[in-house]
Amino acid sequence: MANETSTIPETASENQQNAAGATQAMIEQPASQPVVVENPSGGGKELIFGFGALLIVALVAFFIRNAYANHLISQKKIEPRRANMAGWCLFGTLLPLAAIAIFAFVDPSKFLGLLYLLPLGAISLISFVLMISSSKSK
């Protein structure tokens, strides 16, 4: 009742030769090269450098805010309260723009999506409009 197309080796030596042939074929195949996969999620090291750069930019923007407020008070004769408001709005304009630029270097595929660009861009635009309106003299 055996299948007519199947063949059974007659002796044990034929079994060993078939097994040796299969082993030989496996050995002769070249080993595949290891595939190096980069970490697509922007590793922790890049994020730490990015946030460190953002902290430095925040400090620089803070000094620019103070200089701008002092310039408005001394040169344009704007009252200190409004000049201080214009300075903080300048800070609110610069910091989100810097965050967008830094995120673009950290991981552009992840951080340059609309989920990050729209809120940061809106904050920056609103702060810029408020800065302009606060720095006008009455």
C-alpha positions in Angstrom: 0.0 0.0 0.0 3.0 2.2 -0.3 3.0 5.1 -2.7 4.5 4.2 -6.0 6.5 7.4 -6.4 8.2 7.1 -3.1 11.6 5.3 -3.0 13.0 3.6 0.0 16.8 3.3 0.1 17.9 -0.3 -0.2 20.7 -0.2 2.2 21.9 1.8 5.2 24.9 3.1 3.2 22.5 4.9 0.8 20.9 6.6 3.8 24.3 7.7 5.1 25.2 9.0 1.6 22.0 11.0 1.4 22.5 12.5 4.8 26.1 13.3 4.1 25.1 14.9 0.8 22.6 17.1 2.6 25.2 18.0 5.2 27.7 18.8 2.5 25.2 21.0 0.7 24.6 22.9 4.0 28.3 23.5 4.6 29.0 24.7 1.1 26.4 27.5 1.2 28.1 30.8 2.1 27.1 32.2 5.4 24.8 35.3 5.2 26.3 38.6 6.2 25.1 40.1 9.4 22.6 42.9 8.9 23.3 46.0 10.9 20.1 47.7 11.7 20.3 51.3 13.0 18.1 52.3 15.8 15.3 54.2 14.1 13.9 55.7 17.3 16.7 58.2 17.9 18.5 56.8 20.8 18.8 58.2 24.2 22.2 59.8 23.6 20.8 62.0 20.8 17.9 63.1 22.9 20.1 64.0 25.8 22.3 66.1 23.5 19.2 67.7 22.0 17.7 68.7 25.4 21.1 69.9 26.5 21.3 72.1 23.4 17.8 73.3 24.1 18.7 74.3 27.6 21.7 76.3 26.3 19.4 78.0 23.7 16.9 78.8 26.5 19.7 80.5 28.5 20.8 82.5 25.5 17.2 83.5 24.7 16.7 84.6 28.3 19.7 87.0 28.0 18.3 88.2 24.6 15.0 88.8 26.3 16.6 91.0 29.0 18.6 93.0 26.4 15.5 93.5 24.2 13.4 94.7 27.2 16.2 97.1 28.2 16.5 98.4 24.7 12.8 99.1 24.5 12.9 101.0 27.8 16.0 103.1 27.0 15.7 103.7 23.3 12.0 103.6 22.5 10.8 105.0 25.8 8.3 102.2 26.4 7.1 101.7 30.0 8.9 98.9 31.7 5.8 96.7 32.2 5.1 96.6 28.4 8.8 96.2 27.5 9.1 93.2 29.9 6.0 91.7 28.3 7.5 92.2 24.8 10.7 90.6 26.0 8.9 87.5 27.3 7.0 87.2 24.1 10.3 87.3 22.2 11.5 84.5 24.4 8.3 82.6 23.6 9.0 83.1 19.9 12.6 82.0 20.0 12.4 78.9 22.2 9.8 77.0 20.1 11.6 77.8 16.9 14.9 76.5 18.5 13.0 73.4 19.6 11.9 72.7 16.1 15.4 73.1 14.7 16.9 70.9 17.4 14.3 68.2 17.0 15.0 68.3 13.2 18.6 67.3 14.0 17.7 64.7 16.6 15.3 62.6 14.6 13.6 64.3 11.6 11.3 61.4 10.8 9.8 61.4 14.3 9.9 65.0 15.4 9.1 66.8 12.1 5.5 65.6 12.0 2.5 67.8 12.3 2.0 66.7 15.8 5.1 68.6 16.9 5.3 71.3 14.2 1.8 72.8 14.5 1.7 73.5 18.2 5.3 74.8 18.4 4.7 76.9 15.3 1.4 78.3 16.6 3.0 79.2 19.9 5.8 80.9 18.1 3.5 82.8 15.8 1.2 84.0 18.6 4.2 85.1 20.7 5.6 87.0 17.8 2.3 88.9 17.2 2.1 89.7 20.9 5.7 90.9 20.9 5.0 93.3 18.1 1.8 94.6 19.7 3.5 95.0 23.1 6.6 96.8 21.7 4.6 99.6 20.0 4.5 102.8 21.9 1.1 104.4 22.5 
